[in-house]
Amino acid sequence: MEQFKKHKLPVLFGLGAIILATLIVSVGLFKMLFILICAILGIGIGFYLQQKGLFK
């Protein structure tokens, strides 16, 4: 557990890279890019709505 605390970001980014690579291989590059763009837009809209306080 101590090693994980020391190297938290490399471990998390490594796991993220494994998940991303698996999705690209199984779904395809352009479909995966579309999914990532939609996810980024959704996150951006969510942050915007949270900042404006529309869903309190």
JOTA-V516614 format. One record per residue. RES is the residue in three letters. PHI is phi as a letter, one per 30 degrees, with the letter a starting at -180 (none if undefined). OMEGA is omega in whole degrees, 0 to 359 (none if undefined). BURIAL is b if it has 9 or more other ideal C-beta (glycine too) atoms within 8 Angstrom, else e. Layout:
# JOTA-V516614
res & phi & omega & burial
RES & PHI & OMEGA & BURIAL
RES & PHI & OMEGA & BURIAL
This chain:
# JOTA-V516614
res & phi & omega & burial
MET & none & 179 & e
GLU & d & 178 & e
GLN & d & 178 & e
PHE & d & 179 & e
LYS & d & 179 & e
LYS & d & 186 & e
HIS & b & 185 & e
LYS & d & 183 & e
LEU & d & 178 & e
PRO & d & 179 & e
VAL & d & 180 & b
LEU & d & 179 & e
PHE & d & 176 & e
GLY & d & 177 & e
LEU & d & 177 & e
GLY & d & 179 & e
ALA & d & 177 & e
ILE & d & 179 & e
ILE & d & 180 & e
LEU & d & 179 & b
ALA & d & 178 & e
THR & d & 179 & e
LEU & d & 179 & b
ILE & d & 180 & b
VAL & d & 185 & e
SER & d & 184 & e
VAL & c & 184 & e
GLY & j & 187 & e
LEU & d & 186 & e
PHE & d & 175 & e
LYS & d & 179 & e
MET & d & 177 & b
LEU & d & 177 & e
PHE & d & 178 & e
ILE & d & 180 & b
LEU & d & 179 & e
ILE & d & 178 & e
CYS & d & 179 & e
ALA & d & 180 & e
ILE & d & 177 & e
LEU & d & 179 & e
GLY & d & 178 & e
ILE & d & 179 & e
GLY & d & 178 & e
ILE & d & 178 & e
GLY & d & 177 & e
PHE & d & 179 & e
TYR & d & 180 & e
LEU & d & 178 & b
GLN & d & 180 & e
GLN & d & 179 & e
LYS & d & 178 & e
GLY & i & 183 & e
LEU & d & 183 & e
PHE & c & 178 & e
LYS & c & none & e
